[in-house]
Amino acid sequence: MAVPDVQKLLALDLQTRLELVQRLWDSIIADANTEAELPLSVEERVLLDERLREDDENPDAAIPWAEVKERLHRTQ
């Protein structure tokens, strides 16, 4: 597949770029909802498997997303 000229895309006006980003994101979500497999390197798969194993072994160590967001906002 030919990749669009990034410089031409960056030269588009803000509204058009935002619309393109939204359409791209929507297409990614649609693919994920059809269980399309995301391309991962061997290293990324190993890391994800390790993190899943760690969570299975110690689920109480996870921090809820709401708490993470609160911590981030406090440090800004």
PyMOL Python script that loads the backbone (N, CA, C, O; Angstrom):
from pymol import cmd

cmd.read_pdbstr("""\
ATOM      1  N   MET A   1       0.835  -1.167   0.000  1.00  0.00           N
ATOM      2  CA  MET A   1       0.000   0.000   0.000  1.00  0.00           C
ATOM      3  C   MET A   1       0.888   1.242   0.000  1.00  0.00           C
ATOM      4  O   MET A   1       1.878   1.312   0.729  1.00  0.00           O
ATOM      5  N   ALA A   2       0.528   2.197  -0.811  1.00  0.00           N
ATOM      6  CA  ALA A   2       1.289   3.441  -0.867  1.00  0.00           C
ATOM      7  C   ALA A   2       0.928   4.314   0.329  1.00  0.00           C
ATOM      8  O   ALA A   2      -0.248   4.494   0.647  1.00  0.00           O
ATOM      9  N   VAL A   3       1.941   4.849   0.982  1.00  0.00           N
ATOM     10  CA  VAL A   3       1.732   5.733   2.131  1.00  0.00           C
ATOM     11  C   VAL A   3       1.571   7.152   1.605  1.00  0.00           C
ATOM     12  O   VAL A   3       2.370   7.605   0.785  1.00  0.00           O
ATOM     13  N   PRO A   4       0.531   7.866   2.077  1.00  0.00           N
ATOM     14  CA  PRO A   4       0.346   9.250   1.622  1.00  0.00           C
ATOM     15  C   PRO A   4       1.542  10.119   1.990  1.00  0.00           C
ATOM     16  O   PRO A   4       2.257   9.834   2.951  1.00  0.00           O
ATOM     17  N   ASP A   5       1.746  11.149   1.239  1.00  0.00           N
ATOM     18  CA  ASP A   5       2.827  12.091   1.503  1.00  0.00           C
ATOM     19  C   ASP A   5       2.507  12.847   2.802  1.00  0.00           C
ATOM     20  O   ASP A   5       1.590  13.666   2.846  1.00  0.00           O
ATOM     21  N   VAL A   6       3.267  12.560   3.835  1.00  0.00           N
ATOM     22  CA  VAL A   6       3.007  13.140   5.151  1.00  0.00           C
ATOM     23  C   VAL A   6       3.103  14.662   5.111  1.00  0.00           C
ATOM     24  O   VAL A   6       2.310  15.347   5.757  1.00  0.00           O
ATOM     25  N   GLN A   7       4.045  15.188   4.372  1.00  0.00           N
ATOM     26  CA  GLN A   7       4.179  16.650   4.309  1.00  0.00           C
ATOM     27  C   GLN A   7       2.931  17.292   3.728  1.00  0.00           C
ATOM     28  O   GLN A   7       2.525  18.365   4.173  1.00  0.00           O
ATOM     29  N   LYS A   8       2.313  16.649   2.735  1.00  0.00           N
ATOM     30  CA  LYS A   8       1.064  17.179   2.172  1.00  0.00           C
ATOM     31  C   LYS A   8      -0.056  17.111   3.196  1.00  0.00           C
ATOM     32  O   LYS A   8      -0.876  18.024   3.291  1.00  0.00           O
ATOM     33  N   LEU A   9      -0.090  16.023   3.965  1.00  0.00           N
ATOM     34  CA  LEU A   9      -1.122  15.906   4.997  1.00  0.00           C
ATOM     35  C   LEU A   9      -0.944  16.980   6.063  1.00  0.00           C
ATOM     36  O   LEU A   9      -1.918  17.590   6.504  1.00  0.00           O
ATOM     37  N   LEU A  10       0.292  17.209   6.474  1.00  0.00           N
ATOM     38  CA  LEU A  10       0.562  18.222   7.493  1.00  0.00           C
ATOM     39  C   LEU A  10       0.258  19.633   7.008  1.00  0.00           C
ATOM     40  O   LEU A  10       0.030  20.530   7.819  1.00  0.00           O
ATOM     41  N   ALA A  11       0.253  19.836   5.711  1.00  0.00           N
ATOM     42  CA  ALA A  11      -0.036  21.152   5.148  1.00  0.00           C
ATOM     43  C   ALA A  11      -1.537  21.441   5.090  1.00  0.00           C
ATOM     44  O   ALA A  11      -1.938  22.577   4.836  1.00  0.00           O
ATOM     45  N   LEU A  12      -2.365  20.427   5.323  1.00  0.00           N
ATOM     46  CA  LEU A  12      -3.814  20.633   5.311  1.00  0.00           C
ATOM     47  C   LEU A  12      -4.215  21.517   6.482  1.00  0.00           C
ATOM     48  O   LEU A  12      -3.500  21.609   7.480  1.00  0.00           O
ATOM     49  N   ASP A  13      -5.372  22.167   6.348  1.00  0.00           N
ATOM     50  CA  ASP A  13      -5.840  23.017   7.428  1.00  0.00           C
ATOM     51  C   ASP A  13      -6.213  22.166   8.642  1.00  0.00           C
ATOM     52  O   ASP A  13      -6.430  20.960   8.522  1.00  0.00           O
ATOM     53  N   LEU A  14      -6.285  22.795   9.789  1.00  0.00           N
ATOM     54  CA  LEU A  14      -6.505  22.106  11.050  1.00  0.00           C
ATOM     55  C   LEU A  14      -7.789  21.278  11.039  1.00  0.00           C
ATOM     56  O   LEU A  14      -7.774  20.119  11.454  1.00  0.00           O
ATOM     57  N   GLN A  15      -8.880  21.841  10.581  1.00  0.00           N
ATOM     58  CA  GLN A  15     -10.158  21.125  10.578  1.00  0.00           C
ATOM     59  C   GLN A  15     -10.072  19.847   9.743  1.00  0.00           C
ATOM     60  O   GLN A  15     -10.587  18.807  10.151  1.00  0.00           O
ATOM     61  N   THR A  16      -9.436  19.916   8.596  1.00  0.00           N
ATOM     62  CA  THR A  16      -9.303  18.740   7.738  1.00  0.00           C
ATOM     63  C   THR A  16      -8.436  17.682   8.400  1.00  0.00           C
ATOM     64  O   THR A  16      -8.753  16.494   8.346  1.00  0.00           O
ATOM     65  N   ARG A  17      -7.334  18.112   9.030  1.00  0.00           N
ATOM     66  CA  ARG A  17      -6.474  17.150   9.728  1.00  0.00           C
ATOM     67  C   ARG A  17      -7.210  16.487  10.876  1.00  0.00           C
ATOM     68  O   ARG A  17      -7.058  15.285  11.093  1.00  0.00           O
ATOM     69  N   LEU A  18      -8.010  17.252  11.621  1.00  0.00           N
ATOM     70  CA  LEU A  18      -8.789  16.668  12.712  1.00  0.00           C
ATOM     71  C   LEU A  18      -9.795  15.650  12.183  1.00  0.00           C
ATOM     72  O   LEU A  18      -9.983  14.591  12.783  1.00  0.00           O
ATOM     73  N   GLU A  19     -10.432  15.963  11.077  1.00  0.00           N
ATOM     74  CA  GLU A  19     -11.388  15.026  10.477  1.00  0.00           C
ATOM     75  C   GLU A  19     -10.678  13.744  10.033  1.00  0.00           C
ATOM     76  O   GLU A  19     -11.208  12.647  10.207  1.00  0.00           O
ATOM     77  N   LEU A  20      -9.495  13.881   9.467  1.00  0.00           N
ATOM     78  CA  LEU A  20      -8.729  12.704   9.052  1.00  0.00           C
ATOM     79  C   LEU A  20      -8.336  11.851  10.251  1.00  0.00           C
ATOM     80  O   LEU A  20      -8.432  10.624  10.206  1.00  0.00           O
ATOM     81  N   VAL A  21      -7.895  12.500  11.316  1.00  0.00           N
ATOM     82  CA  VAL A  21      -7.522  11.768  12.527  1.00  0.00           C
ATOM     83  C   VAL A  21      -8.723  11.005  13.058  1.00  0.00           C
ATOM     84  O   VAL A  21      -8.602   9.836  13.425  1.00  0.00           O
ATOM     85  N   GLN A  22      -9.881  11.650  13.103  1.00  0.00           N
ATOM     86  CA  GLN A  22     -11.089  10.993  13.602  1.00  0.00           C
ATOM     87  C   GLN A  22     -11.454   9.789  12.736  1.00  0.00           C
ATOM     88  O   GLN A  22     -11.802   8.728  13.253  1.00  0.00           O
ATOM     89  N   ARG A  23     -11.372   9.958  11.426  1.00  0.00           N
ATOM     90  CA  ARG A  23     -11.706   8.840  10.528  1.00  0.00           C
ATOM     91  C   ARG A  23     -10.718   7.692  10.680  1.00  0.00           C
ATOM     92  O   ARG A  23     -11.112   6.526  10.660  1.00  0.00           O
ATOM     93  N   LEU A  24      -9.434   8.016  10.832  1.00  0.00           N
ATOM     94  CA  LEU A  24      -8.425   6.973  11.045  1.00  0.00           C
ATOM     95  C   LEU A  24      -8.681   6.246  12.361  1.00  0.00           C
ATOM     96  O   LEU A  24      -8.648   5.017  12.415  1.00  0.00           O
ATOM     97  N   TRP A  25      -8.935   7.013  13.423  1.00  0.00           N
ATOM     98  CA  TRP A  25      -9.176   6.400  14.727  1.00  0.00           C
ATOM     99  C   TRP A  25     -10.416   5.509  14.677  1.00  0.00           C
ATOM    100  O   TRP A  25     -10.407   4.396  15.203  1.00  0.00           O
ATOM    101  N   ASP A  26     -11.481   6.000  14.044  1.00  0.00           N
ATOM    102  CA  ASP A  26     -12.701   5.201  13.910  1.00  0.00           C
ATOM    103  C   ASP A  26     -12.427   3.903  13.170  1.00  0.00           C
ATOM    104  O   ASP A  26     -12.987   2.861  13.514  1.00  0.00           O
ATOM    105  N   SER A  27     -11.570   3.955  12.155  1.00  0.00           N
ATOM    106  CA  SER A  27     -11.261   2.742  11.400  1.00  0.00           C
ATOM    107  C   SER A  27     -10.445   1.758  12.237  1.00  0.00           C
ATOM    108  O   SER A  27     -10.598   0.545  12.096  1.00  0.00           O
ATOM    109  N   ILE A  28      -9.581   2.278  13.108  1.00  0.00           N
ATOM    110  CA  ILE A  28      -8.802   1.411  13.998  1.00  0.00           C
ATOM    111  C   ILE A  28      -9.731   0.723  14.986  1.00  0.00           C
ATOM    112  O   ILE A  28      -9.603  -0.476  15.236  1.00  0.00           O
ATOM    113  N   ILE A  29     -10.660   1.478  15.545  1.00  0.00           N
ATOM    114  CA  ILE A  29     -11.625   0.904  16.490  1.00  0.00           C
ATOM    115  C   ILE A  29     -12.476  -0.154  15.790  1.00  0.00           C
ATOM    116  O   ILE A  29     -12.726  -1.221  16.350  1.00  0.00           O
ATOM    117  N   ALA A  30     -12.915   0.138  14.578  1.00  0.00           N
ATOM    118  CA  ALA A  30     -13.725  -0.829  13.832  1.00  0.00           C
ATOM    119  C   ALA A  30     -12.942  -2.120  13.605  1.00  0.00           C
ATOM    120  O   ALA A  30     -13.488  -3.214  13.750  1.00  0.00           O
ATOM    121  N   ASP A  31     -11.670  -1.995  13.250  1.00  0.00           N
ATOM    122  CA  ASP A  31     -10.842  -3.186  13.058  1.00  0.00           C
ATOM    123  C   ASP A  31     -10.681  -3.952  14.363  1.00  0.00           C
ATOM    124  O   ASP A  31     -10.745  -5.181  14.375  1.00  0.00           O
ATOM    125  N   ALA A  32     -10.472  -3.236  15.454  1.00  0.00           N
ATOM    126  CA  ALA A  32     -10.304  -3.890  16.754  1.00  0.00           C
ATOM    127  C   ALA A  32     -11.588  -4.605  17.161  1.00  0.00           C
ATOM    128  O   ALA A  32     -11.541  -5.673  17.772  1.00  0.00           O
ATOM    129  N   ASN A  33     -12.727  -4.020  16.825  1.00  0.00           N
ATOM    130  CA  ASN A  33     -14.010  -4.638  17.164  1.00  0.00           C
ATOM    131  C   ASN A  33     -14.302  -5.882  16.341  1.00  0.00           C
ATOM    132  O   ASN A  33     -15.144  -6.694  16.724  1.00  0.00           O
ATOM    133  N   THR A  34     -13.620  -6.039  15.221  1.00  0.00           N
ATOM    134  CA  THR A  34     -13.794  -7.249  14.417  1.00  0.00           C
ATOM    135  C   THR A  34     -12.696  -8.249  14.729  1.00  0.00           C
ATOM    136  O   THR A  34     -12.500  -9.233  14.016  1.00  0.00           O
ATOM    137  N   GLU A  35     -11.978  -7.967  15.823  1.00  0.00           N
ATOM    138  CA  GLU A  35     -10.900  -8.831  16.301  1.00  0.00           C
ATOM    139  C   GLU A  35      -9.750  -8.956  15.306  1.00  0.00           C
ATOM    140  O   GLU A  35      -9.064  -9.977  15.258  1.00  0.00           O
ATOM    141  N   ALA A  36      -9.550  -7.908  14.516  1.00  0.00           N
ATOM    142  CA  ALA A  36      -8.380  -7.881  13.645  1.00  0.00           C
ATOM    143  C   ALA A  36      -7.147  -7.847  14.535  1.00  0.00           C
ATOM    144  O   ALA A  36      -7.133  -7.159  15.556  1.00  0.00           O
ATOM    145  N   GLU A  37      -6.145  -8.565  14.164  1.00  0.00           N
ATOM    146  CA  GLU A  37      -4.949  -8.638  14.991  1.00  0.00           C
ATOM    147  C   GLU A  37      -4.046  -7.447  14.727  1.00  0.00           C
ATOM    148  O   GLU A  37      -3.693  -7.148  13.586  1.00  0.00           O
ATOM    149  N   LEU A  38      -3.680  -6.772  15.815  1.00  0.00           N
ATOM    150  CA  LEU A  38      -2.764  -5.645  15.706  1.00  0.00           C
ATOM    151  C   LEU A  38      -1.348  -6.176  15.530  1.00  0.00           C
ATOM    152  O   LEU A  38      -0.965  -7.154  16.173  1.00  0.00           O
ATOM    153  N   PRO A  39      -0.577  -5.542  14.668  1.00  0.00           N
ATOM    154  CA  PRO A  39       0.795  -6.021  14.460  1.00  0.00           C
ATOM    155  C   PRO A  39       1.665  -5.723  15.680  1.00  0.00           C
ATOM    156  O   PRO A  39       1.828  -4.569  16.077  1.00  0.00           O
ATOM    157  N   LEU A  40       2.214  -6.772  16.259  1.00  0.00           N
ATOM    158  CA  LEU A  40       3.098  -6.629  17.407  1.00  0.00           C
ATOM    159  C   LEU A  40       4.411  -7.331  17.122  1.00  0.00           C
ATOM    160  O   LEU A  40       4.451  -8.381  16.480  1.00  0.00           O
ATOM    161  N   SER A  41       5.476  -6.733  17.607  1.00  0.00           N
ATOM    162  CA  SER A  41       6.775  -7.389  17.488  1.00  0.00           C
ATOM    163  C   SER A  41       6.852  -8.513  18.510  1.00  0.00           C
ATOM    164  O   SER A  41       6.019  -8.598  19.413  1.00  0.00           O
ATOM    165  N   VAL A  42       7.831  -9.358  18.370  1.00  0.00           N
ATOM    166  CA  VAL A  42       8.039 -10.436  19.337  1.00  0.00           C
ATOM    167  C   VAL A  42       8.267  -9.843  20.726  1.00  0.00           C
ATOM    168  O   VAL A  42       7.734 -10.343  21.717  1.00  0.00           O
ATOM    169  N   GLU A  43       9.060  -8.777  20.789  1.00  0.00           N
ATOM    170  CA  GLU A  43       9.351  -8.139  22.077  1.00  0.00           C
ATOM    171  C   GLU A  43       8.084  -7.588  22.725  1.00  0.00           C
ATOM    172  O   GLU A  43       7.898  -7.711  23.936  1.00  0.00           O
ATOM    173  N   GLU A  44       7.206  -6.974  21.912  1.00  0.00           N
ATOM    174  CA  GLU A  44       5.962  -6.427  22.457  1.00  0.00           C
ATOM    175  C   GLU A  44       5.059  -7.544  22.978  1.00  0.00           C
ATOM    176  O   GLU A  44       4.430  -7.397  24.026  1.00  0.00           O
ATOM    177  N   ARG A  45       4.992  -8.656  22.251  1.00  0.00           N
ATOM    178  CA  ARG A  45       4.185  -9.795  22.700  1.00  0.00           C
ATOM    179  C   ARG A  45       4.718 -10.355  24.017  1.00  0.00           C
ATOM    180  O   ARG A  45       3.944 -10.679  24.918  1.00  0.00           O
ATOM    181  N   VAL A  46       6.032 -10.467  24.122  1.00  0.00           N
ATOM    182  CA  VAL A  46       6.643 -10.973  25.356  1.00  0.00           C
ATOM    183  C   VAL A  46       6.301 -10.045  26.518  1.00  0.00           C
ATOM    184  O   VAL A  46       5.917 -10.508  27.592  1.00  0.00           O
ATOM    185  N   LEU A  47       6.438  -8.744  26.308  1.00  0.00           N
ATOM    186  CA  LEU A  47       6.142  -7.774  27.364  1.00  0.00           C
ATOM    187  C   LEU A  47       4.674  -7.852  27.780  1.00  0.00           C
ATOM    188  O   LEU A  47       4.374  -7.856  28.974  1.00  0.00           O
ATOM    189  N   LEU A  48       3.760  -7.914  26.818  1.00  0.00           N
ATOM    190  CA  LEU A  48       2.341  -8.018  27.148  1.00  0.00           C
ATOM    191  C   LEU A  48       2.044  -9.305  27.911  1.00  0.00           C
ATOM    192  O   LEU A  48       1.282  -9.294  28.877  1.00  0.00           O
ATOM    193  N   ASP A  49       2.643 -10.411  27.480  1.00  0.00           N
ATOM    194  CA  ASP A  49       2.449 -11.682  28.182  1.00  0.00           C
ATOM    195  C   ASP A  49       2.956 -11.600  29.620  1.00  0.00           C
ATOM    196  O   ASP A  49       2.320 -12.121  30.536  1.00  0.00           O
ATOM    197  N   GLU A  50       4.117 -10.939  29.819  1.00  0.00           N
ATOM    198  CA  GLU A  50       4.667 -10.775  31.165  1.00  0.00           C
ATOM    199  C   GLU A  50       3.722  -9.950  32.038  1.00  0.00           C
ATOM    200  O   GLU A  50       3.480 -10.294  33.195  1.00  0.00           O
ATOM    201  N   ARG A  51       3.198  -8.875  31.488  1.00  0.00           N
ATOM    202  CA  ARG A  51       2.306  -8.013  32.263  1.00  0.00           C
ATOM    203  C   ARG A  51       0.994  -8.719  32.596  1.00  0.00           C
ATOM    204  O   ARG A  51       0.465  -8.564  33.696  1.00  0.00           O
ATOM    205  N   LEU A  52       0.474  -9.489  31.652  1.00  0.00           N
ATOM    206  CA  LEU A  52      -0.737 -10.262  31.934  1.00  0.00           C
ATOM    207  C   LEU A  52      -0.487 -11.295  33.029  1.00  0.00           C
ATOM    208  O   LEU A  52      -1.324 -11.486  33.912  1.00  0.00           O
ATOM    209  N   ARG A  53       0.656 -11.955  32.969  1.00  0.00           N
ATOM    210  CA  ARG A  53       1.012 -12.939  33.987  1.00  0.00           C
ATOM    211  C   ARG A  53       1.131 -12.269  35.349  1.00  0.00           C
ATOM    212  O   ARG A  53       0.625 -12.789  36.343  1.00  0.00           O
ATOM    213  N   GLU A  54       1.803 -11.110  35.401  1.00  0.00           N
ATOM    214  CA  GLU A  54       1.952 -10.383  36.663  1.00  0.00           C
ATOM    215  C   GLU A  54       0.592  -9.986  37.228  1.00  0.00           C
ATOM    216  O   GLU A  54       0.366 -10.082  38.434  1.00  0.00           O
ATOM    217  N   ASP A  55      -0.311  -9.542  36.360  1.00  0.00           N
ATOM    218  CA  ASP A  55      -1.639  -9.158  36.823  1.00  0.00           C
ATOM    219  C   ASP A  55      -2.411 -10.374  37.328  1.00  0.00           C
ATOM    220  O   ASP A  55      -3.111 -10.292  38.338  1.00  0.00           O
ATOM    221  N   ASP A  56      -2.287 -11.496  36.633  1.00  0.00           N
ATOM    222  CA  ASP A  56      -2.959 -12.720  37.088  1.00  0.00           C
ATOM    223  C   ASP A  56      -2.436 -13.161  38.450  1.00  0.00           C
ATOM    224  O   ASP A  56      -3.199 -13.634  39.292  1.00  0.00           O
ATOM    225  N   GLU A  57      -1.138 -13.004  38.659  1.00  0.00           N
ATOM    226  CA  GLU A  57      -0.525 -13.438  39.912  1.00  0.00           C
ATOM    227  C   GLU A  57      -0.813 -12.488  41.069  1.00  0.00           C
ATOM    228  O   GLU A  57      -0.875 -12.917  42.221  1.00  0.00           O
ATOM    229  N   ASN A  58      -0.991 -11.196  40.772  1.00  0.00           N
ATOM    230  CA  ASN A  58      -1.197 -10.216  41.829  1.00  0.00           C
ATOM    231  C   ASN A  58      -2.157  -9.114  41.352  1.00  0.00           C
ATOM    232  O   ASN A  58      -1.728  -7.983  41.125  1.00  0.00           O
ATOM    233  N   PRO A  59      -3.432  -9.429  41.200  1.00  0.00           N
ATOM    234  CA  PRO A  59      -4.384  -8.439  40.677  1.00  0.00           C
ATOM    235  C   PRO A  59      -4.568  -7.227  41.585  1.00  0.00           C
ATOM    236  O   PRO A  59      -4.956  -6.161  41.106  1.00  0.00           O
ATOM    237  N   ASP A  60      -4.298  -7.363  42.885  1.00  0.00           N
ATOM    238  CA  ASP A  60      -4.460  -6.238  43.803  1.00  0.00           C
ATOM    239  C   ASP A  60      -3.385  -5.168  43.631  1.00  0.00           C
ATOM    240  O   ASP A  60      -3.511  -4.075  44.183  1.00  0.00           O
ATOM    241  N   ALA A  61      -2.339  -5.465  42.880  1.00  0.00           N
ATOM    242  CA  ALA A  61      -1.274  -4.490  42.662  1.00  0.00           C
ATOM    243  C   ALA A  61      -1.652  -3.440  41.620  1.00  0.00           C
ATOM    244  O   ALA A  61      -0.994  -2.406  41.511  1.00  0.00           O
ATOM    245  N   ALA A  62      -2.702  -3.701  40.861  1.00  0.00           N
ATOM    246  CA  ALA A  62      -3.125  -2.759  39.816  1.00  0.00           C
ATOM    247  C   ALA A  62      -3.704  -1.491  40.441  1.00  0.00           C
ATOM    248  O   ALA A  62      -4.316  -1.537  41.509  1.00  0.00           O
ATOM    249  N   ILE A  63      -3.506  -0.374  39.771  1.00  0.00           N
ATOM    250  CA  ILE A  63      -4.034   0.911  40.230  1.00  0.00           C
ATOM    251  C   ILE A  63      -5.204   1.282  39.327  1.00  0.00           C
ATOM    252  O   ILE A  63      -5.055   1.294  38.105  1.00  0.00           O
ATOM    253  N   PRO A  64      -6.366   1.584  39.902  1.00  0.00           N
ATOM    254  CA  PRO A  64      -7.519   1.967  39.073  1.00  0.00           C
ATOM    255  C   PRO A  64      -7.216   3.205  38.227  1.00  0.00           C
ATOM    256  O   PRO A  64      -6.507   4.109  38.669  1.00  0.00           O
ATOM    257  N   TRP A  65      -7.756   3.238  37.013  1.00  0.00           N
ATOM    258  CA  TRP A  65      -7.510   4.336  36.073  1.00  0.00           C
ATOM    259  C   TRP A  65      -7.882   5.681  36.696  1.00  0.00           C
ATOM    260  O   TRP A  65      -7.156   6.656  36.504  1.00  0.00           O
ATOM    261  N   ALA A  66      -8.980   5.763  37.428  1.00  0.00           N
ATOM    262  CA  ALA A  66      -9.390   7.027  38.047  1.00  0.00           C
ATOM    263  C   ALA A  66      -8.307   7.551  38.993  1.00  0.00           C
ATOM    264  O   ALA A  66      -8.057   8.754  39.055  1.00  0.00           O
ATOM    265  N   GLU A  67      -7.675   6.646  39.722  1.00  0.00           N
ATOM    266  CA  GLU A  67      -6.607   7.053  40.636  1.00  0.00           C
ATOM    267  C   GLU A  67      -5.374   7.522  39.871  1.00  0.00           C
ATOM    268  O   GLU A  67      -4.725   8.490  40.269  1.00  0.00           O
ATOM    269  N   VAL A  68      -5.053   6.849  38.786  1.00  0.00           N
ATOM    270  CA  VAL A  68      -3.906   7.261  37.960  1.00  0.00           C
ATOM    271  C   VAL A  68      -4.138   8.665  37.416  1.00  0.00           C
ATOM    272  O   VAL A  68      -3.244   9.510  37.469  1.00  0.00           O
ATOM    273  N   LYS A  69      -5.339   8.915  36.893  1.00  0.00           N
ATOM    274  CA  LYS A  69      -5.656  10.257  36.354  1.00  0.00           C
ATOM    275  C   LYS A  69      -5.545  11.310  37.440  1.00  0.00           C
ATOM    276  O   LYS A  69      -5.010  12.395  37.210  1.00  0.00           O
ATOM    277  N   GLU A  70      -6.054  10.989  38.633  1.00  0.00           N
ATOM    278  CA  GLU A  70      -5.994  11.955  39.738  1.00  0.00           C
ATOM    279  C   GLU A  70      -4.535  12.273  40.085  1.00  0.00           C
ATOM    280  O   GLU A  70      -4.187  13.436  40.290  1.00  0.00           O
ATOM    281  N   ARG A  71      -3.694  11.256  40.150  1.00  0.00           N
ATOM    282  CA  ARG A  71      -2.270  11.467  40.454  1.00  0.00           C
ATOM    283  C   ARG A  71      -1.608  12.336  39.386  1.00  0.00           C
ATOM    284  O   ARG A  71      -0.815  13.222  39.703  1.00  0.00           O
ATOM    285  N   LEU A  72      -1.934  12.079  38.130  1.00  0.00           N
ATOM    286  CA  LEU A  72      -1.354  12.864  37.043  1.00  0.00           C
ATOM    287  C   LEU A  72      -1.752  14.322  37.130  1.00  0.00           C
ATOM    288  O   LEU A  72      -0.924  15.207  36.917  1.00  0.00           O
ATOM    289  N   HIS A  73      -3.012  14.580  37.439  1.00  0.00           N
ATOM    290  CA  HIS A  73      -3.492  15.962  37.539  1.00  0.00           C
ATOM    291  C   HIS A  73      -2.860  16.691  38.719  1.00  0.00           C
ATOM    292  O   HIS A  73      -2.638  17.900  38.660  1.00  0.00           O
ATOM    293  N   ARG A  74      -2.574  15.962  39.783  1.00  0.00           N
ATOM    294  CA  ARG A  74      -1.941  16.588  40.948  1.00  0.00           C
ATOM    295  C   ARG A  74      -0.500  16.997  40.672  1.00  0.00           C
ATOM    296  O   ARG A  74      -0.008  17.964  41.253  1.00  0.00           O
ATOM    297  N   THR A  75       0.182  16.268  39.786  1.00  0.00           N
ATOM    298  CA  THR A  75       1.589  16.555  39.532  1.00  0.00           C
ATOM    299  C   THR A  75       1.794  17.630  38.470  1.00  0.00           C
ATOM    300  O   THR A  75       2.926  18.045  38.218  1.00  0.00           O
ATOM    301  N   GLN A  76       0.719  18.077  37.853  1.00  0.00           N
ATOM    302  CA  GLN A  76       0.879  19.071  36.782  1.00  0.00           C
ATOM    303  C   GLN A  76       0.869  20.465  37.331  1.00  0.00           C
ATOM    304  O   GLN A  76       0.992  21.428  36.573  1.00  0.00           O
TER     305      GLN A  76
END
""", "prot")
cmd.dss("prot")
cmd.show_as("cartoon", "prot")
cmd.util.cbc("prot")
cmd.orient("prot")
